[in-house]
Amino acid sequence: MGGFAARHDPQVLDRGVGQSDKRRSCHTKGGGAAGSLFQRGMSLEPGAQFQRGVSLAAVWGLGMAGQARCRYRQPPMNAGRRRRVRFAVGLAAALVARTAIAGAGAEETGLSLLAPSDRGLRSDLAWLVDRGVLQLPLGTWPLPSSALRAAWAGVDPSRLDAADADALARVQRAVLRSTDTARLTLRANSARHPSLDGGSTTKGIASGALSFYAGNANLGGQLTLSAVGDSLTPDAPQGSLDGSYVVARLGNTAVAAGAVDRWWGPGFLTSPILSTAATPIAGVIVRRAEDSVPQSEWLRWIGRWGYEISAGRLAHYDPRGTRTIGLRFYTKPWPNVEIGVSRSILWAGAGRPHDWVAFRDALRGRSNVDDPSQKYEDPSDEIAGSDLRIAATDAWGGTWVGSLHLVGEDEAGGWPTKLFGSFGLQRKAVVDGQRLEWAFGATDTMPSHLFGLRSANPPPAYQHSVYQQGYYQGQLPIGAAIGGGGELYSVGLAWTRIDDPMQLRVEGRLFWGRMSWMGDQTINAAYGVTGKLTGLMLGVEGETATGLKWQLGLSVQDYPEGGRPVAGLLAGVEIPITGR
């Protein structure tokens, strides 16, 4: 599958593809899931398929039940943790052995989840959607592979121009890569700062992940053993199962459980309500498996639509056991327009109400109850918003894309009292036979400031009187990558080489803005210091014919505290261990 011709072979396209950092404690997060072994070159009787699926489901469930997340400065490994580590290693070996027996070379039909941290995949999908090749909502991640296969099912690659065919082949290779039996991912970041755009750079000086996948068309699972060296925040775990999941398709409903990166909104660089800036929240996700058009003639005007309902639990948060609820609905009433509405809720936790009344009040938006005599005072912290994405083609064949995402926090009289958000503008075109994408983005998390259009300066976004660690996990923002009380602008250019066996993509981006306008924020470990910030990011990535994916980059950031700019080299590699 190395060159242009190989990547566009019809056979390839058809198969588709708040606790203190001084505390030393470790606890487990339970969960159960099931997976079945993907058939690669073997023909099994139905009874044998069921037996194999049941055995793997049992192993997966035990593995998720023994998930351990330990705080920074971890104590010596106790006997229980040693048993869990040995179990995880044994499980990994068992998965490799079982999938190796199945062999490689069969048609790839496994159900998987595509993560928003794959920036190349997101760029390729956006290119295809904005140029009308695919009809697919882009604002809700992770995407099940079933949604992508349904989107390209009716596309004839021979009728596409070179740029579109190349982008489609990249997307299909990414789907194939998500079902690799086993793969190893390594990343390094020599600078002690996270990515300004909340991208896939490591949350520490170095990180590594070993992933194992097994599945079929309706059931899939991935076990990921992750480790981070020299974490950027004091509460970050050094080891976790982040990236692990199990997903099942029930009709047109996909149900997933695990800890996977998520994204809500039309923006490419960040999202003010849910982005990849923090580590994934472990929990359950329910959404449509395919975002199809309603069958009823009365409802076809809605266009392609979908939803996501999620529930999870924050790690390393005070009150301990704080839970999350996520609700999102989105639609494409016209091919070039996507609309979404979202709500994200923090509720419950140690010492907080967690019964039906508290749950009901959280859903109703009764988040500000001032009467201390009421039992359920301030039952939740809520963020809600709406977003819009529009694409249009100009007279020179280029495509313009505009996005707007407005979010409200807190409530009075049933309406948000603190407004903030982001917007972006892109132009995409083929120039001299190559793909060029220019982009401008802006994010403002100073509520009611709205990029200088209003002068009000209430407290920064993502803060709450009860949930005092704010809308953060591990001191990294769940929403916009800069955290609350900041303003950040960016301009960038991406160049993608068409008909290239190495699949090169080069990107450069300049950032500038102000952080923490209302004073230092200890809850925002990424950018908690008041002042101006500028940054420059350069990167190149590619993929070999063998499926090895690599990236190199340079990051320079001038922090508010002054002194010399902080520069760092970024490097990453994703290695397929077993064949497809």
C-alpha positions in Angstrom: 0.0 0.0 0.0 3.0 2.3 -0.5 2.3 4.6 -3.4 -0.6 6.5 -4.8 -1.7 3.6 -7.0 -1.6 1.1 -4.2 -3.4 3.4 -1.8 -6.2 3.8 -4.3 -6.5 0.1 -5.3 -10.3 -0.7 -5.4 -9.7 -3.8 -3.1 -8.1 -1.5 -0.5 -10.9 1.1 -0.8 -13.7 -1.5 -0.7 -12.7 -3.2 2.5 -12.6 0.0 4.3 -11.3 0.4 6.3 -8.1 18.4 44.2 -6.1 16.2 46.1 -2.7 17.5 47.3 0.4 16.5 45.4 1.9 15.4 48.6 -0.6 12.7 49.3 0.4 9.2 48.3 -2.5 7.0 47.4 -3.6 4.6 44.8 -7.1 3.4 44.0 -8.7 1.3 41.4 -11.4 2.2 39.0 -13.8 -0.6 38.2 -15.5 -1.3 35.0 -16.5 -4.2 32.8 -16.6 -4.7 29.1 -16.6 -7.3 26.5 -14.8 -7.9 23.2 -14.6 -10.7 20.6 -11.6 -11.8 18.6 -11.4 -10.4 15.0 -11.1 -13.1 12.4 -8.0 -12.7 10.4 -7.5 -15.5 7.9 -9.3 -18.2 9.9 -12.7 -19.7 9.4 -14.4 -20.7 12.7 -17.7 -22.4 13.2 -20.3 -20.3 15.0 -19.8 -22.3 18.2 -16.1 -21.7 18.2 -16.6 -18.0 17.5 -18.9 -17.7 20.5 -16.5 -19.5 22.7 -13.6 -17.3 21.7 -15.7 -14.2 22.1 -16.9 -15.2 25.6 -13.4 -16.0 26.8 -12.0 -12.7 25.6 -14.9 -10.8 27.1 -14.1 -12.4 30.5 -10.5 -11.4 30.3 -11.3 -7.9 29.2 -13.8 -7.4 32.0 -11.2 -8.5 34.6 -8.6 -6.2 33.1 -10.9 -3.1 33.3 -11.9 -4.0 36.8 -8.3 -4.0 37.9 -7.5 -0.6 36.4 -5.2 1.3 38.7 -4.6 5.0 38.7 -1.9 6.2 41.1 -1.0 9.7 42.1 2.2 11.5 41.4 5.0 10.4 43.8 3.7 6.9 44.0 4.7 4.7 46.9 6.6 1.4 46.5 4.5 -1.1 44.6 2.4 -3.1 47.0 1.3 -6.7 46.5 -2.1 -5.8 45.1 -0.6 -3.4 42.6 2.0 -6.0 41.6 -0.8 -8.5 40.9 -2.6 -6.0 38.8 0.6 -5.2 36.8 1.3 -8.9 36.3 -2.3 -9.4 35.2 -2.1 -6.5 32.7 1.1 -7.9 31.2 -0.3 -11.4 31.0 -3.5 -10.1 29.4 -1.4 -8.2 26.8 0.6 -11.4 26.0 -2.6 -13.4 25.8 -4.1 -11.0 23.3 -1.0 -11.0 21.1 -1.0 -14.8 21.2 -4.6 -15.2 20.3 -4.6 -12.7 17.5 -1.4 -14.1 16.1 -3.1 -17.5 15.9 -5.9 -15.9 14.0 -3.4 -14.8 11.4 -3.4 -11.8 9.1 -4.6 -11.0 5.6 -8.4 -11.3 6.0 -10.8 -8.5 5.3 -10.7 -5.7 7.9 -14.2 -5.2 9.3 -13.5 -4.6 13.0 -15.6 -2.0 14.9 -13.3 0.6 16.5 -13.3 4.2 17.8 -11.3 6.9 16.0 -9.8 9.4 18.4 -9.7 13.2 17.9 -6.1 13.2 18.9 -5.3 12.0 15.3 -5.0 15.4 13.8 -4.1 14.1 10.4 -7.3 12.0 10.3 -9.4 15.0 11.4 -7.8 17.2 8.7 -8.5 14.6 6.0 -12.1 14.1 7.0 -12.7 17.8 7.1 -11.2 18.2 3.6 -13.6 15.5 2.2 -16.7 16.8 4.0 -16.0 20.5 3.1 -15.5 19.5 -0.6 -18.7 17.5 -0.7 -17.1 14.1 -1.1 -18.5 12.7 2.2 -21.6 13.6 4.2 -20.6 13.3 7.8 -21.0 15.4 10.9 -17.5 16.3 12.3 -18.1 17.9 15.7 -18.5 14.8 17.9 -15.6 12.5 18.7 -14.6 9.7 19.0 -16.1 8.5 15.8 -17.1 4.8 15.4 -15.5 3.2 12.4 -19.0 2.2 11.3 -19.9 5.9 10.7 -16.9 6.4 8.4 -17.5 3.2 6.4 -21.2 4.3 5.9 -20.0 7.7 4.8 -17.7 6.5 2.0 -19.8 3.4 1.0 -21.3 5.1 -2.1 -18.1 7.0 -3.1 -16.3 5.9 -6.4 -12.6 6.8 -6.0 -12.1 6.7 -9.7 -14.4 9.7 -10.1 -12.5 11.8 -7.6 -9.7 14.2 -8.3 -6.2 13.4 -7.0 -6.5 15.5 -3.8 -9.8 14.0 -2.8 -8.8 10.5 -3.7 -5.6 10.9 -1.7 -7.5 12.2 1.4 -10.0 9.3 1.2 -7.1 6.8 1.0 -5.6 8.4 4.1 -8.8 8.1 6.0 -9.2 4.5 5.1 -5.7 3.7 6.1 -6.4 5.4 9.5 -9.4 3.1 10.0 -7.3 0.1 9.1 -4.6 1.3 11.5 -7.2 1.5 14.4 -7.8 -2.2 14.1 -4.1 -3.2 14.2 -3.8 -6.3 16.4 -1.0 -4.6 18.4 0.9 -1.4 18.1 3.4 0.6 20.1 3.3 4.4 20.4 6.2 6.5 21.8 6.3 10.3 22.2 8.8 12.8 23.7 8.6 16.5 24.5 11.8 18.1 25.7 10.0 21.3 26.8 7.9 21.4 30.0 4.8 22.8 28.6 1.6 21.2 27.0 0.5 22.0 23.5 -1.2 25.3 23.0 -3.7 23.7 20.7 -4.5 20.8 23.0 -3.1 18.3 20.5 -1.7 14.9 20.8 1.6 15.8 22.3 2.5 14.0 25.4 1.3 15.2 28.8 4.9 14.7 30.1 8.5 14.7 29.0 8.0 11.2 27.6 5.1 8.8 27.2 4.6 5.3 25.8 1.5 3.2 25.0 1.1 -0.4 24.0 -2.2 -1.2 22.4 -4.0 -4.4 21.6 -7.1 -4.7 19.5 -9.6 -7.4 18.9 -13.1 -7.3 17.4 -15.6 -7.9 14.6 -18.2 -5.8 12.7 -20.4 -5.4 15.8 -18.0 -5.7 18.8 -14.5 -4.4 19.3 -12.2 -3.6 22.2 -8.8 -2.1 22.7 -6.5 -2.5 25.7 -3.9 0.3 26.0 -1.2 0.2 28.7 0.1 3.8 29.0 3.0 5.3 30.9 4.1 9.0 31.3 7.5 10.0 32.5 8.0 13.3 34.3 4.4 14.5 34.1 3.6 18.1 33.5 1.2 18.3 36.4 1.6 17.0 39.9 -1.6 15.0 40.0 -1.1 13.2 36.7 -0.8 9.4 36.9 2.4 7.8 35.8 0.6 4.7 34.6 -3.0 4.2 33.3 -5.3 2.4 30.9 -6.0 5.6 29.0 -7.0 4.8 25.4 -8.7 1.5 26.4 -12.2 0.9 25.4 -14.8 -1.7 24.4 -17.5 -0.8 21.9 -20.6 -2.6 20.7 -23.1 -1.9 18.0 -26.8 -2.6 18.8 -28.7 -1.7 15.6 -27.8 1.9 14.9 -26.6 2.5 18.5 -23.0 2.4 19.5 -22.3 1.8 23.2 -18.7 2.3 24.4 -17.0 2.0 27.8 -13.5 3.0 28.6 -11.2 6.1 28.7 -10.9 7.6 25.3 -10.2 11.1 24.1 -13.3 13.1 23.2 -14.1 16.3 21.4 -17.3 18.4 21.1 -17.6 21.3 18.7 -16.6 22.6 15.2 -13.2 24.0 16.1 -10.0 22.3 14.9 -7.5 23.7 17.5 -9.5 23.5 20.7 -13.1 23.4 22.1 -14.4 25.5 25.0 -16.6 22.6 26.3 -14.8 19.3 25.6 -11.3 18.9 24.1 -8.2 16.7 24.3 -6.3 19.0 26.5 -6.7 16.9 29.6 -6.5 13.1 30.0 -9.5 11.2 29.0 -12.5 10.8 31.4 -13.3 7.2 32.1 -16.9 6.4 31.6 -19.6 5.2 29.2 -20.7 6.8 25.9 -23.9 6.1 23.9 -24.3 7.5 20.4 -25.5 6.7 16.9 -23.4 4.2 15.0 -24.2 5.9 11.7 -25.4 9.5 11.4 -28.1 8.8 8.8 -31.0 10.9 7.5 -34.4 10.1 9.1 -36.5 7.8 7.0 -39.7 9.7 7.6 -40.6 12.2 4.9 -41.8 14.6 7.6 -38.4 14.6 9.3 -35.9 14.5 6.4 -35.4 18.2 6.6 -33.3 17.5 9.8 -30.6 16.0 7.6 -28.0 13.7 9.0 -28.2 13.8 12.8 -26.8 12.2 15.9 -26.5 12.5 19.6 -24.1 11.5 22.4 -24.9 10.7 26.0 -22.0 10.1 28.3 -21.4 9.5 32.0 -18.1 9.3 33.7 -16.0 10.0 36.8 -13.2 12.5 37.2 -9.8 11.2 38.4 -7.7 13.0 41.1 -10.5 15.4 41.9 -11.8 16.9 45.1 -14.6 16.1 46.0 -13.5 12.6 45.3 -15.9 10.7 43.1 -17.2 13.7 41.2 -19.2 12.5 38.3 -19.8 13.9 34.8 -22.8 13.9 32.5 -22.6 14.9 28.9 -25.5 15.5 26.5 -25.0 16.5 22.8 -27.2 16.7 19.8 -26.1 17.6 16.3 -27.4 17.8 12.8 -26.6 18.7 9.2 -29.7 20.2 7.7 -27.8 21.1 4.6 -24.6 19.5 3.2 -22.5 22.5 4.0 -24.0 23.3 7.4 -23.6 21.6 10.8 -25.3 22.7 14.0 -24.7 21.3 17.5 -25.9 21.9 21.1 -24.1 20.5 24.2 -24.3 20.3 28.0 -21.6 19.1 30.3 -22.4 18.7 34.1 -20.2 18.0 37.1 -22.2 16.6 40.1 -22.2 14.3 43.1 -18.9 13.4 44.7 -17.9 12.9 48.4 -20.2 14.9 50.7 -22.4 16.1 47.8 -26.0 14.9 47.0 -26.1 12.2 44.5 -29.7 11.0 44.6 -32.5 11.4 42.0 -33.4 14.9 43.2 -29.9 16.2 42.7 -29.7 14.5 39.3 -33.0 16.0 38.3 -32.0 19.5 39.4 -28.7 19.2 37.5 -30.5 18.2 34.3 -33.1 21.0 34.8 -30.3 23.6 35.2 -31.0 24.4 38.8 -27.3 24.9 39.5 -27.5 28.1 41.6 -29.6 27.5 44.8 -28.9 30.3 47.2 -31.1 29.1 50.1 -28.8 27.3 52.6 -31.8 25.7 54.2 -32.4 23.6 51.1 -30.8 20.2 51.2 -29.6 20.2 47.6 -27.9 23.6 47.5 -25.8 24.0 44.3 -26.2 20.5 43.1 -24.0 20.8 40.0 -21.6 22.8 37.9 -22.9 23.2 34.4 -21.6 24.3 31.0 -23.8 24.5 27.9 -23.5 25.9 24.5 -24.2 25.8 20.8 -22.0 25.6 17.8 -22.1 26.2 14.0 -19.9 25.2 11.1 -20.4 26.5 7.5 -18.5 25.7 4.4 -18.7 27.5 1.0 -16.7 27.3 -2.3 -15.3 30.4 -3.9 -14.9 31.2 -7.7 -11.3 29.8 -7.7 -12.2 26.4 -6.4 -11.1 27.0 -2.9 -13.3 26.1 0.1 -13.9 28.5 3.0 -15.0 27.2 6.4 -16.2 29.3 9.3 -17.0 28.0 12.8 -18.4 29.5 15.9 -18.8 28.0 19.3 -20.5 29.9 22.2 -20.7 28.5 25.7 -22.4 29.6 28.8 -21.5 28.8 32.4 -23.6 29.1 35.6 -27.2 30.1 35.6 -29.7 32.7 36.6 -33.3 32.6 35.7 -32.7 29.6 33.5 -30.1 31.3 31.3 -26.3 31.3 31.4 -24.7 34.3 33.1 -21.1 33.8 31.9 -20.5 33.6 28.1 -17.3 32.7 26.3 -16.3 30.7 23.2 -14.2 30.4 20.1 -14.4 30.9 16.4 -12.3 30.0 13.4 -11.9 30.7 9.6 -10.1 28.4 7.1 -9.5 28.3 3.4 -8.6 25.0 1.7 -7.4 24.7 -1.9 -5.2 22.7 -4.3 -2.2 24.8 -5.3 0.4 23.5 -7.8 -0.9 20.0 -7.3 -0.6 20.0 -3.5 -3.0 20.6 -0.6 -2.8 23.9 1.2 -4.9 24.8 4.2 -4.8 28.2 5.9 -6.5 28.7 9.2 -7.2 31.4 11.8 -8.5 30.7 15.2 -9.5 32.5 18.4 -10.5 31.4 21.9 -11.7 33.6 24.7 -12.3 32.1 28.1 -12.8 35.5 29.9 -16.6 35.3 30.4 -18.7 38.1 28.8 -15.5 39.6 27.3 -16.2 37.9 23.9 -13.0 39.0 22.1 -13.3 42.6 23.3 -16.9 43.2 22.2 -18.0 43.5 25.8 -16.2 45.0 28.8 -17.6 42.9 31.7 -14.9 41.0 33.6 -16.5 38.4 35.9 -14.4 35.6 37.4 -12.6 33.4 34.8 -14.4 30.5 33.2 -14.2 26.9 34.6 -14.4 28.0 38.2 -17.1 27.0 40.8 -17.7 27.7 44.4 -18.4 24.1 45.3 -16.3 22.2 42.8 -13.3 24.3 43.5 -10.9 22.4 41.3 -13.0 23.7 38.4 -13.6 22.2 35.0 -10.3 20.5 35.0 -8.9 17.0 35.4 -5.3 16.6 36.7 -5.0 20.4 36.6 -5.5 20.4 32.8 -8.6 21.9 31.3 -11.4 19.7 30.1 -12.5 22.5 27.8 -10.3 25.1 26.0 -6.6 24.2 26.2 -5.6 27.6 27.7 -7.9 27.1 30.7 -10.1 29.8 32.1 -9.5 33.6 32.0 -7.4 33.6 28.8 -7.5 34.9 25.3 -5.5 33.2 22.5 -5.3 33.7 18.8 -3.5 31.7 16.1 -2.7 31.6 12.4 -1.3 28.7 10.6 -0.6 27.0 7.3 -0.7 23.2 6.5 0.8 21.6 3.4 -0.1 18.0 2.4 1.8 16.3 -0.4 -0.5 14.5 -2.8 0.5 11.1 -4.4 3.3 10.7 -1.9 4.4 7.2 -0.6 5.5 8.8 2.6 2.2 10.7 3.1 4.0 13.9 4.2 2.1 16.6 6.0 3.8 19.8 7.2 2.2 22.4 9.5 3.3 25.7 11.0 1.3 27.8 13.5 1.9 31.1 15.4 0.1 31.8 18.7 -0.3 34.9 20.8 -2.6 36.0 23.6 -3.0 36.7 27.3 -3.4 34.2 30.2 -5.3 34.4 33.5 -6.4 38.0 33.3 -7.9 38.0 36.8 -4.7 36.7 38.5 -2.9 33.5 38.9 -4.9 30.3 38.9 -3.4 27.4 40.8 -6.1 25.0 39.4 -4.8 25.6 35.9 -1.4 24.1 35.9 -0.9 24.6 32.2 -1.2 28.3 32.0 -2.0 29.6 35.5 0.3 32.6 35.5 -1.0 36.1 34.5 0.5 37.8 31.5 1.1 37.6 27.7 2.1 34.5 25.9 3.4 33.9 22.4 4.3 30.6 20.7 5.4 29.0 17.5 4.9 25.4 16.5 6.3 23.6 13.5 5.7 20.0 12.7 6.0 17.3 10.0 4.4 13.8 10.0 4.2 10.9 7.6 3.5 7.2 7.3 5.5 4.5 5.6 4.1 1.7 3.4 4.5 -0.7 6.3 2.1 1.3 8.5 4.7 3.0 10.7 3.5 6.5 11.5 6.0 9.2 12.7 6.0 12.9 13.6 8.6 15.5 14.4 8.1 19.0 15.7 9.5 22.2 17.3 7.7 24.2 19.9 8.7 27.6 21.3 6.7 29.4 23.9 7.4 32.7 25.7 5.7 32.5 29.1 4.3 35.4 31.1 6.9 35.1 33.9 9.5 36.4 31.5 13.0 35.2 30.9 14.1 33.4 27.7 11.5 31.5 25.6 11.1 27.9 26.4 11.8 25.7 23.3 11.3 22.0 23.0 11.6 19.2 20.4 8.6 16.9 19.8 9.0 13.5 18.4 6.6 10.5 18.1 6.3 7.2 16.4 3.5 4.6 16.1 4.7 1.1 15.3 2.5 -1.7 14.2 3.7 -4.8 16.0 1.6 -7.4 14.2 0.3 -7.4 10.6 -3.2 -6.7 9.6 
